[in-house]
Amino acid sequence: MRRQSVAALVLSATAFIGIAVHEGYKDEAYIPVPGDVPTIGFGTTEGVRMGDRTDPIRALIRLQQSADGYSQAVKDCASVPMHQHEFDAYVSLTYNIGAGAFCRSTLARKLKEGDYEGACKEILRWDKFKGAPLPGLTKRRQQEYQKCIGK
């Protein structure tokens, strides 16, 4: 199977649901781990303040809008052909770490160099918050890595 132009790829429905499941849903703003930023819905952080509330429909709309933005960031920062499963894994990662971190990463550099295997392996390095591994992030990165390599 040949890789497709990244311009032609969109986040799959399976990956969209995967992001929602990884993030979990909360209808009221909360701090996921000490030192983190206020988060609401399915992992939305932009413009969120403590005390904010949402509902599942608004949260899904915000998730879709955010996922579209992160999809574009992956396309802009690593505009190389990809398999759908690779693209989905990178968008999931980028949703969690942010577009800037993805674009500046060794992972993006490896993709641009054509090192697809090395880029997938880089996903595993993103399991820390403030230098300490978090079990939930380690599990998520393992799943994203498996998706990236086509399993």
N, CA and C of each residue as an Amber inpcrd file, in Angstrom:
protein
   453
   0.8470000  -1.1770000   0.0000000   0.0000000   0.0000000   0.0000000
   0.8960000   1.2440000   0.0000000   0.5930000   2.1720000  -0.8680000
   1.3770000   3.4000000  -0.9940000   0.8710000   4.4590000  -0.0180000
   1.7920000   5.2960000   0.4280000   1.4170000   6.4420000   1.2480000
   0.7350000   7.4670000   0.3550000  -0.1830000   8.2250000   0.9540000
  -0.9180000   9.2600000   0.2220000  -0.3250000  10.6200000   0.5200000
  -0.5690000  11.5390000  -0.3800000  -0.1970000  12.9240000  -0.1200000
  -0.8750000  13.3680000   1.1600000  -0.1320000  13.9910000   2.0390000
  -0.7020000  14.4200000   3.3150000  -1.8350000  15.4300000   3.0940000
  -1.7780000  16.1630000   2.0030000  -2.8260000  17.1450000   1.7110000
  -4.1840000  16.4770000   1.5300000  -4.1840000  15.2220000   1.1140000
  -5.4350000  14.5040000   0.8650000  -5.9960000  13.8180000   2.1050000
  -5.2440000  13.7860000   3.1790000  -5.6690000  13.0490000   4.3700000
  -6.5210000  13.9120000   5.2970000  -7.5040000  13.2800000   5.9050000
  -8.2920000  13.8890000   6.9770000  -8.3250000  12.8900000   8.1240000
  -8.5050000  13.3860000   9.3230000  -8.5670000  12.5160000  10.4890000
  -9.7180000  11.5270000  10.3290000  -9.4440000  10.2530000  10.5370000
 -10.4900000   9.2370000  10.4070000 -11.4590000   9.3100000  11.5860000
 -12.6470000   8.7900000  11.3720000 -13.6520000   8.7590000  12.4450000
 -13.1460000   7.9160000  13.6170000 -12.4510000   6.8410000  13.3120000
 -11.8980000   5.9820000  14.3670000 -10.9060000   6.7580000  15.2250000
 -10.0470000   7.5390000  14.5830000  -9.0630000   8.3140000  15.3330000
  -9.7390000   9.4220000  16.1420000 -10.7760000  10.0300000  15.5800000
 -11.5250000  11.0650000  16.3010000 -12.1030000  10.4860000  17.5950000
 -12.7320000   9.3210000  17.4900000 -13.2930000   8.6580000  18.6700000
 -12.1650000   8.2700000  19.6250000 -11.0330000   7.8170000  19.0820000
  -9.8880000   7.4600000  19.9170000  -9.4030000   8.6330000  20.7500000
  -9.3480000   9.8180000  20.1450000  -8.9420000  11.0060000  20.8970000
  -9.9350000  11.2720000  22.0200000 -11.2190000  11.1920000  21.7000000
 -12.2450000  11.4320000  22.7230000 -12.1070000  10.4470000  23.8790000
 -11.8680000   9.1880000  23.5680000 -11.7230000   8.1690000  24.6090000
 -10.4640000   8.4240000  25.4360000  -9.3470000   8.7300000  24.7650000
  -8.1000000   9.0250000  25.4950000  -8.2860000  10.2090000  26.4340000
  -8.9260000  11.2360000  25.9450000  -9.0750000  12.4610000  26.7300000
 -10.1020000  12.3130000  27.8470000 -11.1400000  11.5250000  27.6090000
 -12.2340000  11.4360000  28.5730000 -13.0830000  12.6920000  28.5150000
 -14.2260000  12.6630000  29.1520000 -15.1580000  13.7990000  29.1170000
 -15.4200000  14.3190000  30.5210000 -15.3470000  15.6150000  30.6490000
 -15.7260000  16.2940000  31.8960000 -16.5500000  17.5190000  31.5150000
 -17.6840000  17.6840000  32.1650000 -18.5490000  18.8120000  31.8200000
 -18.1870000  20.1030000  32.5500000 -17.2580000  20.0150000  33.4800000
 -16.8110000  21.2000000  34.2170000 -15.2910000  21.2930000  34.1580000
 -14.7890000  22.5120000  34.0240000 -13.3400000  22.7240000  33.9330000
 -12.6400000  22.1290000  35.1550000 -11.4800000  21.5310000  34.9030000
 -10.6990000  20.8950000  35.9670000  -9.2170000  20.9750000  35.6030000
  -8.3780000  20.6830000  36.5490000  -6.9310000  20.6020000  36.3310000
  -6.5840000  19.1120000  36.2920000  -6.1580000  18.5780000  35.1290000
  -5.9160000  17.1320000  35.0120000  -4.8380000  16.5990000  35.9520000
  -3.7330000  17.3060000  36.0560000  -2.6630000  16.9500000  36.9850000
  -2.1220000  18.2510000  37.5680000  -1.6350000  18.2360000  38.7900000
  -1.1170000  19.4660000  39.3890000  -0.1000000  20.1540000  38.4730000
  -0.2960000  21.4500000  38.2800000   0.6020000  22.2320000  37.4320000
   0.1300000  22.3560000  35.9920000  -0.9280000  21.6280000  35.6300000
  -1.4590000  21.6910000  34.2750000  -2.4340000  22.8710000  34.1580000
  -3.0160000  23.0310000  32.9780000  -3.9330000  24.1440000  32.7130000
  -5.3790000  23.6570000  32.7910000  -6.3260000  24.5750000  33.0070000
  -7.7360000  24.1700000  33.0370000  -8.1470000  23.4860000  31.7350000
  -8.8990000  22.4200000  31.8870000  -9.3060000  21.5670000  30.7720000
 -10.7930000  21.2700000  30.9150000 -11.4700000  21.1070000  29.7690000
 -12.9070000  20.8310000  29.8010000 -13.2880000  19.9560000  28.6140000
 -14.4530000  19.3490000  28.6750000 -14.9560000  18.5450000  27.5640000
 -14.0470000  17.3650000  27.3070000 -13.5890000  17.2440000  26.0570000
 -12.6970000  16.1680000  25.6440000 -11.2730000  16.6880000  25.5010000
 -10.7520000  17.2830000  26.5750000  -9.3680000  17.7240000  26.5750000
  -9.1250000  19.1240000  26.0540000 -10.1710000  19.9150000  25.8900000
 -10.0090000  21.2770000  25.3970000  -9.3670000  22.1500000  26.4670000
  -8.3610000  22.9190000  26.0700000  -7.6840000  23.8210000  27.0060000
  -7.7500000  25.2860000  26.5600000  -7.9130000  25.5110000  25.2720000
  -7.8840000  26.8740000  24.7520000  -9.0540000  27.6990000  25.2940000
  -8.7170000  28.7830000  25.9780000  -9.7300000  29.7030000  26.4920000
 -10.5250000  29.1880000  27.6820000 -10.0880000  28.0990000  28.2930000
 -10.8280000  27.4930000  29.4010000 -10.4040000  28.1260000  30.7180000
 -11.4060000  28.4410000  31.5340000 -11.1450000  28.9530000  32.8860000
 -11.8880000  28.0800000  33.8870000 -11.3320000  28.0020000  35.0690000
 -11.9860000  27.2310000  36.1250000 -13.3930000  27.7950000  36.3220000
 -14.3620000  26.8920000  36.4990000 -15.7610000  27.2780000  36.6360000
 -16.5400000  27.1520000  35.3310000 -15.8460000  27.0680000  34.1940000
 -16.5300000  26.8860000  32.9070000 -17.2480000  25.5460000  32.8960000
 -18.3610000  25.5000000  32.1470000 -19.1350000  24.2750000  31.9850000
 -19.4160000  24.0460000  30.5070000 -19.6840000  22.7960000  30.1530000
 -20.0380000  22.4480000  28.7790000 -21.0280000  21.3000000  28.8010000
 -21.4500000  20.8760000  27.6240000 -22.2810000  19.6820000  27.4960000
 -21.6710000  18.8170000  26.3970000 -22.0990000  17.5640000  26.2700000
 -21.4420000  16.6630000  25.3090000 -21.4440000  17.1780000  23.8670000
 -22.5240000  17.7920000  23.4370000 -22.5910000  18.2650000  22.0520000
 -21.5860000  19.3870000  21.8200000 -21.5820000  20.3830000  22.6830000
 -20.6010000  21.4780000  22.5290000 -19.1830000  20.9520000  22.6470000
 -18.9630000  19.9910000  23.5300000 -17.6220000  19.4300000  23.7060000
 -17.1700000  18.6940000  22.4430000 -18.0620000  17.9610000  21.8000000
 -17.7130000  17.2740000  20.5580000 -17.4290000  18.2630000  19.4290000
 -18.1810000  19.3460000  19.3800000 -17.9360000  20.3840000  18.3720000
 -16.5600000  21.0010000  18.5890000 -16.2230000  21.3000000  19.8300000
 -14.8930000  21.8620000  20.1240000 -13.7930000  20.8600000  19.8170000
 -14.0400000  19.5910000  20.1000000 -13.0630000  18.5560000  19.7740000
 -12.8270000  18.5220000  18.2700000 -13.8940000  18.5780000  17.4830000
 -13.7410000  18.5400000  16.0240000 -12.9770000  19.7660000  15.5190000
 -13.3060000  20.9280000  16.0470000 -12.6060000  22.1420000  15.6320000
 -11.1220000  22.0640000  15.9840000 -10.8340000  21.6030000  17.1860000
  -9.4370000  21.4650000  17.6050000  -8.7140000  20.4250000  16.7670000
  -9.3570000  19.2860000  16.5450000  -8.7420000  18.2160000  15.7580000
  -8.4440000  18.6930000  14.3380000  -9.3330000  19.5040000  13.7710000
  -9.0790000  20.0630000  12.4400000  -7.8220000  20.9220000  12.4520000
  -7.6710000  21.7360000  13.4860000  -6.4890000  22.5860000  13.5980000
  -5.2160000  21.7730000  13.7690000  -5.2700000  20.7270000  14.5750000
  -4.0970000  19.8860000  14.7850000  -3.7800000  19.0510000  13.5470000
  -4.8060000  18.6540000  12.8140000  -4.5850000  17.9650000  11.5400000
  -3.8090000  18.8670000  10.5820000  -4.2110000  20.1300000  10.5370000
  -3.5290000  21.0800000   9.6540000  -2.0860000  21.2970000  10.1010000
  -1.8620000  21.3240000  11.4030000  -0.4990000  21.4870000  11.9120000
   0.3830000  20.3230000  11.4720000  -0.1360000  19.0990000  11.5350000
   0.6340000  17.9360000  11.0920000   0.9590000  18.0870000   9.6060000
  -0.0250000  18.5030000   8.8250000   0.1940000  18.6890000   7.3860000
   1.2360000  19.7750000   7.1200000   1.1540000  20.8720000   7.8570000
   2.0720000  21.9970000   7.6380000   3.4940000  21.6730000   8.0660000
   3.6360000  20.9520000   9.1510000   4.9660000  20.7230000   9.7360000
   5.6430000  19.4480000   9.2600000   4.8890000  18.5740000   8.6240000
   5.4570000  17.3170000   8.1160000   4.7310000  16.9510000   6.8280000
   4.9140000  17.7770000   5.8210000   4.1670000  17.6080000   4.5700000
   4.8080000  16.5440000   3.6740000   4.7690000  15.3270000   4.1680000
   5.2810000  14.1690000   3.4300000   4.1390000  13.1660000   3.2760000
   4.2070000  12.3040000   2.2800000   3.1570000  11.2860000   2.1490000
   3.1000000  10.4060000   3.3960000   1.8910000  10.0210000   3.7700000
   1.6830000   9.1700000   4.9500000   0.5780000   8.1710000   4.6750000
   0.6180000   7.0950000   5.4370000  -0.5250000   6.1870000   5.5100000
  -1.5500000   6.8330000   6.4370000  -2.8160000   6.4760000   6.2650000
  -3.8700000   7.0190000   7.1210000  -3.5710000   6.7560000   8.5910000
  -3.1150000   5.5460000   8.9090000  -2.8630000   5.1970000  10.3140000
  -1.7330000   6.0430000  10.8970000  -0.7330000   6.3860000  10.1040000
   0.3430000   7.2590000  10.5850000  -0.2130000   8.6510000  10.8810000
  -0.9550000   9.1870000   9.9200000  -1.5330000  10.5190000  10.0870000
  -2.4110000  10.5640000  11.3330000  -3.2650000   9.5740000  11.5110000
  -4.1480000   9.5260000  12.6860000  -3.3440000   9.5310000  13.9800000
  -2.2700000   8.7470000  14.0220000  -1.4370000   8.6920000  15.2290000
  -0.7990000  10.0450000  15.5100000  -0.2980000  10.7080000  14.4790000
   0.3540000  12.0040000  14.6750000  -0.6290000  13.0930000  15.0850000
  -1.8400000  13.0480000  14.5550000  -2.8440000  14.0430000  14.9650000
  -3.2380000  13.8090000  16.4170000  -3.4050000  12.5600000  16.8200000
  -3.7240000  12.2580000  18.2190000  -2.6320000  12.7830000  19.1410000
  -1.3850000  12.5170000  18.7810000  -0.2540000  13.0190000  19.5700000
  -0.2790000  14.5430000  19.6340000  -0.4590000  15.1760000  18.4810000
  -0.4240000  16.6370000  18.4080000  -1.5730000  17.2580000  19.1860000
  -2.7300000  16.6220000  19.1790000  -3.8610000  17.1010000  19.9760000
  -3.4570000  17.1900000  21.4450000  -2.6540000  16.2600000  21.8840000
  -2.2620000  16.1900000  23.2850000  -1.0600000  17.0700000  23.6310000
  -0.0760000  17.1690000  22.7390000   1.1520000  17.9120000  23.0730000
   1.1580000  19.3360000  22.5250000   0.3000000  19.6190000  21.5580000
   0.2440000  20.9500000  20.9620000   0.9870000  21.0100000  19.6410000
   0.5310000  21.9200000  18.7870000   1.1020000  22.0660000  17.4510000
   2.5530000  22.5240000  17.5080000   2.8690000  23.4680000  18.3740000
   4.2360000  23.9660000  18.4600000   5.2130000  22.8750000  18.8360000
   4.8470000  22.0770000  19.8220000   5.7320000  20.9820000  20.2500000
   5.9160000  19.9780000  19.1180000   4.8380000  19.6430000  18.4220000
   4.9540000  18.7090000  17.3060000   5.8690000  19.2820000  16.2280000
   5.6410000  20.5310000  15.8580000   6.3930000  21.1280000  14.7520000
   7.8800000  21.2610000  15.0640000   8.2270000  21.4480000  16.3190000
   9.6370000  21.5890000  16.7190000  10.2880000  20.2490000  17.0520000
   9.5380000  19.1780000  16.9760000  10.0110000  17.8840000  17.4750000
  10.9730000  17.1750000  16.5300000  11.7540000  16.2920000  17.1300000
  12.5930000  15.3720000  16.3650000  11.7090000  14.4910000  15.4980000
  10.5370000  14.1540000  15.9760000   9.5910000  13.3410000  15.2210000
   9.2850000  13.9930000  13.8740000   8.9180000  15.2730000  13.8840000
   8.5990000  15.9730000  12.6320000   9.8230000  16.0210000  11.7230000
  10.9940000  16.2450000  12.3080000  12.2260000  16.2770000  11.5160000
  12.4590000  14.9220000  10.8480000  12.2740000  13.8540000  11.6110000
  12.4750000  12.5170000  11.0470000  11.4850000  12.2390000   9.9210000
  10.2480000  12.6790000  10.0940000   9.2710000  12.5040000   9.0170000
   9.7380000  13.2060000   7.7530000  10.1590000  14.4470000   7.9010000
  10.6010000  15.2210000   6.7320000  11.8180000  14.5870000   6.0710000
  12.6110000  13.8570000   6.8290000  13.7790000  13.1520000   6.2880000
  13.4080000  11.7980000   5.6870000  12.1320000  11.3990000   5.8310000
  11.6880000  10.1140000   5.3000000  11.9260000   8.9420000   6.2220000
  12.2770000   9.2160000   7.4680000  12.5130000   8.1550000   8.4550000
  11.1890000   7.8480000   9.1650000  10.3220000   7.1290000   8.4780000
   8.9880000   6.8420000   9.0140000   9.0390000   5.9680000  10.2640000
   9.8950000   4.9640000  10.2550000  10.0170000   4.0900000  11.4230000
  10.5300000   4.8710000  12.6350000  11.5570000   5.6780000  12.4230000
  12.1080000   6.4930000  13.5050000  11.1030000   7.5010000  14.0330000
  10.2930000   8.0580000  13.1310000   9.2760000   9.0270000  13.5500000
   8.2370000   8.3510000  14.4440000   7.7950000   7.1700000  14.0490000
   6.8250000   6.4470000  14.8860000   7.4050000   6.1780000  16.2690000
   8.6710000   5.7680000  16.3220000   9.3000000   5.4770000  17.6140000
   9.3660000   6.7190000  18.5020000   9.4900000   7.8850000  17.8970000
   9.5590000   9.1350000  18.6660000   8.2990000   9.3730000  19.4960000
   7.1740000   8.8380000  19.0580000   5.9240000   8.9960000  19.8110000
   6.1110000   8.5450000  21.2560000   6.8510000   7.4770000  21.4360000
   7.0340000   6.8870000  22.7670000   7.7470000   7.8210000  23.7440000
   8.4670000   8.8000000  23.2340000   9.2150000   9.7300000  24.0990000
   8.3080000  10.7750000  24.7650000   7.0730000  10.9160000  24.2870000
   6.1850000  11.9750000  24.7510000   5.2380000  11.4970000  25.8540000
   5.7640000  10.8050000  26.8670000   4.9160000  10.2600000  27.9360000
   5.1600000  10.9420000  29.2790000   5.7400000  12.1410000  29.2440000
   6.0970000  12.8250000  30.4890000   5.3750000  14.1560000  30.6210000
   5.1510000  14.5410000  31.8690000   4.6490000  15.8760000  32.2000000
   5.6110000  16.4490000  33.2160000   6.2120000  17.5760000  32.8640000
   7.2160000  18.2250000  33.7150000   8.3310000  17.2540000  34.0870000
   8.7520000  16.4390000  33.0920000   9.8910000  15.5430000  33.2600000
   9.5940000  14.1920000  33.8660000   8.3900000  13.9930000  34.3850000
   8.0600000  12.7140000  35.0290000   7.0750000  11.9210000  34.1680000
   7.3630000  10.6240000  33.9520000   6.4180000   9.8100000  33.1780000
   5.0710000   9.7030000  33.9090000   4.0090000   9.7440000  33.1400000
   2.6610000   9.5430000  33.6760000   2.1120000   8.2470000  33.0860000
   1.6460000   7.3130000  33.9220000   1.1670000   6.0260000  33.4040000
   0.1050000   6.1640000  32.3090000  -0.8080000   7.1000000  32.4680000
  -1.8400000   7.3010000  31.4410000  -1.2580000   7.7390000  30.1110000
  -0.2490000   8.6200000  30.1680000   0.4060000   9.0580000  28.9310000
   1.2240000   7.9320000  28.3160000   1.8720000   7.1310000  29.1500000
   2.6550000   6.0070000  28.6360000   1.7390000   5.0470000  27.8810000
   0.5810000   4.7540000  28.4510000  -0.3850000   3.8620000  27.7990000
  -0.8770000   4.4710000  26.4890000  -1.1880000   5.7500000  26.5030000
  -1.6700000   6.4150000  25.2940000  -0.5920000   6.3970000  24.2110000
   0.6430000   6.6850000  24.5760000   1.7260000   6.7090000  23.5920000
   1.9700000   5.3160000  23.0060000   1.8470000   4.2820000  23.8360000
   1.9810000   2.9210000  23.3240000   0.9010000   2.6480000  22.2700000
  -0.3250000   3.0820000  22.5390000  -1.4210000   2.8690000  21.5920000
  -1.2060000   3.6800000  20.3170000  -0.7470000   4.9260000  20.4560000
  -0.4800000   5.7440000  19.2720000   0.6610000   5.1490000  18.4520000
   1.6760000   4.6390000  19.1210000   2.7890000   4.0080000  18.4270000
   2.2990000   2.7900000  17.6450000   1.5010000   1.9470000  18.2810000
   0.9640000   0.7640000  17.5990000   0.1490000   1.1620000  16.3760000
  -0.6470000   2.2080000  16.5010000  -1.4190000   2.7170000  15.3650000
  -0.4680000   3.2020000  14.2740000   0.5560000   3.9270000  14.6810000
   1.5040000   4.5010000  13.7170000   2.1940000   3.4160000  12.8880000
   2.5460000   2.3110000  13.5080000   3.2370000   1.2500000  12.7690000
   2.2640000   0.3110000  12.0660000   0.9680000   0.6140000  12.1670000
  -0.0290000  -0.1520000  11.4060000  -0.5930000  -1.3640000  12.0930000
  -0.4740000  -1.4160000  13.4150000  -1.0290000  -2.5670000  14.1530000
  -2.3940000  -2.2340000  14.7080000
